[in-house]
Amino acid sequence: MPRKKPKKSSPKRSPEGAAAVLPRSNEGSDADNTDLETASVTSSHVSELDSIEEAAATLGLDEEDDLNEQDHLEDKLEELIDGTTQKSAQGRKNCLEGLRAAFAKKYLPEFVEKRKVTLTDCVERGLKRGKGEEQGAAALLSTLLFIQLGSGVDTEAVFTTIKPILLKTLQDKSASAKARRCCALALGVGSFISPGDYETLKSCMSILEGIFTQSYFKTDGSSPTHSPEVHKLHCAALSAWTLLLSIMSARIVEEMIASHLPKLPQLLQSDDVNLRIVAGESIALFYELAREEDEDFDGDDIDELMTMLKQLATDSNKYRAKKDRRQQRSSFRDIMKTVEMNESPDEVIKFGQEFIEIDSWVRRRQYSALREVLGSGTNTHLKENSLLREIFDLGAPIVIIPGTSNQPTKFERHQNNVAAFKALTKVRSKQRDKRSTVL
């Protein structure tokens, strides 16, 4: 299971309904807008793949009346499954995306469990016979099957069938970069959820290493030049690799630190802002895991690393896009705090009447990966999906009895406001007393 760190006090809290975002400010707190953003910059390399809303709208899956009619929804899903065998490549891709949209927006474990063999065939056929976008759609659909089935023998069986094809496509340089990065995501999420031994996980990590290490320096010490699509592939591979690193034993983490921590800073000099940020967050994750075993861990050359991190945290180069500079500065301020002061992220994601605390880089990486897959359906799965609720220690789903409400009454709200006002008055009085003493 995912590693845990002791919870801290006074976390930063997100606006109500913003479970789809790891916020760094209160700007853009509207729930509709936050659904269009990614959970973290680490997931921005696949943000254009999150076509859940578009596919749902096209197929009518986002119509409230239809979604509330279970039989009608299942009929639509059956049509989509049948549509994955049609002759039209565009039609097959649309059906795969439609299934993905439905499974992201709704938690349907019984439907998926009954048809897991058929759905596995759909994914397998799309990966083997499809090209480009169809392969990518099939790989992304597989991640939804893993999440719907949960961590058990069903997921293990599905992943065992699909994994060889994911690995083959990921390593196939003739396949499109988009299909390959979708396979990297699917391989990471599948390995994370499916029960397996460390050797199996390490073999998957080794394949992912072979992808992102192509962005390490050349033998002459220069940074390699890649197309934007290849940069996205390397981001996806590194993100999937760190997701698996987050559940590895201390011994294997130590091996990975020795192998990669000296080289990861090379990616901070990449021309691609997303790769720089993913690399920085991976470095922060390394330091967090290393200090669980040795709180004085500093690495080989922390002074040179801090110099690079500070430059990126204060970067004002005009040749970079304004949005890129803002994302980079925000991310690297958090990364610096971890490397320099051993201070981990501390934010709260609210959804409905509940929240989860993002109090470590491990938890942030896991949340970001699941958010990449679920998109705007993240809230629904946090509320209902037993797998996500287990990962984030949420316990059993909250059951709301029809005709009742868990919202406080007007009198209860008034009492809460009075109590909060009294507590605030006491705090302010103490602060005034301290200032008076100083004067």
PyMOL commands that set and color helices and strands:
alter all, ss='L'
color gray80, all
select helices_A, chain A and resi 31-34+41-49+52-59+64-68+70-83+89-105+109-114+116-129+133-149+153-171+177-193+198-215+228-245+250-260+264-269+273-293+302-313+322-341+361-384+386-391+410-438
alter helices_A, ss='H'
color red, helices_A
select strands_A, chain A and resi 12-13+347-351+354-358
alter strands_A, ss='S'
color yellow, strands_A
deselect
rebuild
show_as cartoon
